[in-house]
Amino acid sequence: MKMEVYLSEEVLESLSALRLDLSGANTDGFLIGHRRAHMFFIERIFPSRRGFFSSEKIFLSLIKLLHYRILGFYSFLADQKKTNKLLSPLFYGKLFLNIKINKKNQLVLTPFVIEHEKDFFLSPIKFNSNRLRKEQWIIP
């Protein structure tokens, strides 16, 4: 089944605002929304500490606190250490949004689903709409 992602206008605005100061601690966070069939609907983001969380116990507490609406994670300039942290059974089927900034200061958004086949890996997926091609962000 092909998975897709829909980002609300609020999420795109929030990510664009975060781009203005990447020296801050909020370069990572959670994607909040709901899922229907093969579609992730991301309604808002919730900034976190660098590396998302300090323990799995805290992550599970956050899931309960946010009413089980955490669909995944976002990260600006993610490195291998951050992405490896997400490659575990606890995060199977969750979304990961990797965010980079190109030379024109535009956000380059690349979504993945955490999958498993012998090992855990990031499987690229697509966005639902071409409306994302604006001055502030692009989709490769």
C-alpha positions in Angstrom: 0.0 0.0 0.0 1.4 3.4 -0.9 1.4 5.8 2.0 0.9 9.6 1.6 1.3 12.6 3.9 -0.9 15.8 4.1 0.6 18.8 6.0 -1.8 21.5 7.2 -1.0 25.1 6.5 -0.4 25.6 10.2 2.4 23.0 10.1 4.0 24.5 7.1 3.9 28.0 8.7 5.4 26.6 12.0 8.2 24.8 10.2 9.0 27.9 8.2 9.1 29.9 11.4 11.5 27.4 13.0 13.8 27.7 10.0 14.5 31.3 11.0 16.6 30.2 14.0 18.1 26.8 13.8 20.6 27.5 16.5 17.8 27.0 19.0 17.0 23.7 20.8 13.8 23.1 18.8 15.2 21.5 15.7 13.4 18.3 16.5 9.9 17.5 17.4 6.7 15.4 17.1 4.1 15.3 14.3 0.6 15.5 15.7 -2.5 14.5 13.8 -4.5 11.4 12.7 -4.2 8.6 10.2 -6.8 7.3 7.9 -6.1 4.2 5.8 -2.9 5.0 3.8 -2.9 8.8 4.7 -1.1 10.7 7.5 -2.9 14.0 8.3 -0.4 16.2 10.1 -2.3 19.0 11.9 0.4 20.5 14.1 3.9 20.0 15.4 5.1 19.8 19.0 8.8 20.8 19.5 10.9 18.5 21.6 14.4 18.3 23.0 17.2 17.5 20.6 17.0 13.8 19.8 13.3 13.8 20.4 13.2 12.3 23.9 15.5 11.2 26.7 13.9 7.7 27.2 11.3 5.4 25.8 9.4 5.8 29.1 9.1 9.5 28.6 8.1 9.0 25.0 5.3 6.6 26.1 4.1 9.2 28.6 4.0 11.9 25.9 1.9 9.6 23.7 -0.6 9.3 26.5 -0.5 13.0 27.3 -1.1 14.0 23.7 -4.1 11.5 23.4 -2.2 9.0 21.2 -2.0 11.6 18.3 1.7 11.4 17.8 2.1 10.2 14.3 5.9 10.6 14.0 8.8 13.0 14.2 10.4 15.9 12.3 14.0 16.9 12.4 16.0 19.8 10.8 19.4 18.6 9.6 19.0 15.1 11.0 22.1 13.1 11.4 22.6 9.3 11.4 22.5 9.2 15.2 19.0 10.7 15.3 17.6 8.6 12.6 19.1 5.4 14.1 17.3 6.2 17.3 14.0 5.8 15.5 14.7 2.5 13.9 13.2 0.2 16.5 9.9 -1.7 17.1 8.5 1.1 19.2 8.4 3.4 16.1 7.3 0.9 13.4 4.8 2.6 11.1 5.5 6.1 12.4 6.3 9.0 10.1 9.6 10.8 9.9 9.9 14.2 8.2 13.5 15.1 7.4 13.9 18.8 6.8 16.8 20.5 5.1 17.4 24.0 3.9 18.6 24.6 0.3 20.8 27.5 -1.0 17.7 29.6 -1.7 16.7 29.3 2.0 13.7 27.1 1.2 12.7 24.1 3.2 13.2 20.8 1.5 10.8 18.3 3.1 11.3 14.6 2.7 8.8 12.2 4.4 9.6 8.6 5.3 7.7 5.8 7.1 9.7 3.6 9.6 9.4 0.1 8.1 10.8 -3.4 8.9 12.0 -6.2 6.7 14.8 -8.1 8.5 16.0 -4.7 9.8 14.3 -1.4 10.4 14.7 1.3 7.7 13.2 4.5 6.5 11.0 4.1 3.4 10.3 7.2 1.4 6.7 8.2 0.8 4.9 11.0 -1.1 3.0 14.2 -0.2 -0.6 14.3 -1.1 -0.7 17.7 -2.8 1.3 19.9 -5.1 0.1 22.9 -3.2 3.3 22.6 -1.1 5.4 24.1 -3.9 5.7 27.7 -2.6 8.5 30.2 -2.1 9.2 29.0 1.4 9.3 25.2 0.9 9.8 22.7 -1.8 9.3 19.0 -2.2 12.0 17.1 -4.0 
